[in-house]
């Protein structure tokens, strides 16, 4: 191989750069050029030159970014800019629709975040993120659009929620999201003086949120302490924020894909995975987030970063790249042992322990878990975030962890720690008997048991991996259906039937997605199968979380319309397990699920607690739906006058949608019929029928049309049919 590269050599170079650096890459090149030593030497030189070129490009990119930022800042600061320019300056007191900006609370490469107050229809604090002045380029706006789409996909208690999106008068996009007030996770843990166990439990909540994002097809790419906030009040739940550089694993998942050129660099260097900064063509996948989670856990445990002592702020990008790719990372216990005594004492005190105990606690399994997560070779990291969670759980319960090679001594030590009291008592008995043979037999038996437990742990991990593969394939079916590729989805579904996926919290999203799609397309039998599995998966979840979602409403609507006897069984289970809602939103869901069909006195008595939690529908998050739920309760209880007043108040809600309006008119018809007012009953029933006939499938909200929610219209149909039946009985 001499002179310019031919097509074959170019292809070999491209493949080599896409492989993991080290033995894998060098082995590939060696096999290709095993009969051409000269060609092998030239190819190795080309690979080294490519790595140097990557460093050149990222340095150039850094300089371009600095120049662009300086120019944009100077232009924005010009005092003689004319009115009508393409930029607008937000300041406290400015308004965006129903939102009044209070103060600026942060900014990033492409956006500015403000604290704001919403005036109507409800009053609450929110956060507003707007594309920053001078940065509304096509690339920045595309990334901004990806962030708000990514956040809109999320439905997890530890991920900040998006409420609304829009654009300013000059076309700069913005979105309204949940306002998260709190400290970054590392600061919070230190100020709360949490021990290692408490820190690991809150870290697992963060992992669960990232796993949820991965299931939605999103790689965060910027996991760091400042992007995970914890409030000191309430249940101390962490919130993952800032999906500004998130990446979709499916390139067709978002309407505005963003291409990343070879010299672009995204993320915070201290927490970036090697493949994020290497720029050799290796694609970024979920294992990059696992590395960042490992770096976060490293800091939560030690109050030190992976590269403690190195000042990245004074380094160029190529220098940072060289540090991340080549510098040896000390284990957590090593970095603690090298701290100044005063600082080490402070770190240990913040964890309710002493320096020797802290180093000893982190030195074994816990340190190996961290080092496995941050392995430079991503094939040796945890394959999924769930695998990392399971290993942390095993550590907390004194089980063998997969990050540690299971020697006999190690397994025996784990067994002793799990059974400390039993072991001490057994040894006292053995010593009193002074029977060497019995001692040997006992220890051998316990060792065999420990080995069996380790094998069971490995078997469990293999089983979880197989389940993850099955969930991934069924999730792919859901994505294909969402994209309208029905034939491909049907073919894949036949290869991987739903029966192959065990009900679990991770699989619940897939069951929900397929159930919605089948129900929307009238495939009731398939939809019933999906929702049956979803019901089983929901039993593994926190009841409050289940009530927060719309799962139960969808299941109840489908069963009531398709198989009423199954609905009555489902309703009994719901009333038994979910009768204590914790919020108005949950109470509204519970009442609607249980009362779309006539109810007996026992069920109504069971619902009294939910009615108290719901309170006045006018102050609920969704007043019209809350009025429907409360109106159904009063009507089923025989309180006709109160029911009529509540339903009429629901109709006065300016944000009432057509499906809810039709349902309220049907309930009013039944109330008037029961009160002996047939003309009013007939009129309300006609209005309900007209709404269903004229507006179904063409739902509108302020700002444009939205796809109708199928189960809201099924509820409207069910209540309309009941109202028609009641009117027929009253006429007879």
Buried (B, 14 or more C-beta within 10 A) or exposed (E): BEEEBEEEBEEBBEBBBEBBBEEEBBEBBEEBBEEEEEBBEBBBEBBEEBBEEBBEBBBEBBEEBEEEEEEBEEEBEEEEEEEEEEBEEBEEEBEBBBBBBBEEBBEBEBBBBBBBBBEEEEEEEBBBBBBBBBBBEEBBBBBBBBBBBBBBBBBBBBBBBBBBBBBBEEEBBBBBBBBBEBBBBBBBBBEBEBBBEBBBBBBBBBBBBBBBBBBBBBBBBBBBBBBBBBBEEEEBBBBBBBBBBBBBBEEEBBEEEBEBEEBBBBBBBBBBBBBBBBBBBBEBBBBBBBBBBBBBBBBBBBBBBBBBEBEBEEBBBBBBBBBBBEEEBBBBBBBBBEBEEEEBBBBBBBBBBEBEEBBEBBBBBBBBBBBBBBBBEBEEBBBBBBBBBBBBBBBBEBBBBBBBEBEEEBBBBBBBEBBEEEBEEBEEEBEEEEEEEEBEEBEEEBBEBBBEBBEEBEEEBEEBBEBBEBBBBBBBBBBBBEEEBEEBBEEBBEEBEBEBBBBBBBBBBBBBBBBBBBBBEEBBEBBBBBBBBBBBBBEEBEBBBBBBBBBBBBBBBBBBBBBEEBBEEBBEEBBEEBBBBEBBBBBBBBBBBBBBBEBEEEBBEBBEBBBEBBEEBBEBEBBBBBBBBBBBBBBBBEBBEBBBBBBBBBBEBEBBBBBBBBBBBBBBBBBBBBBEBBEBBBBBBEBBBEBBEEBBEEBEEEEEEEEBBBBBBBBBBBBBEBBBEBBEEBEE
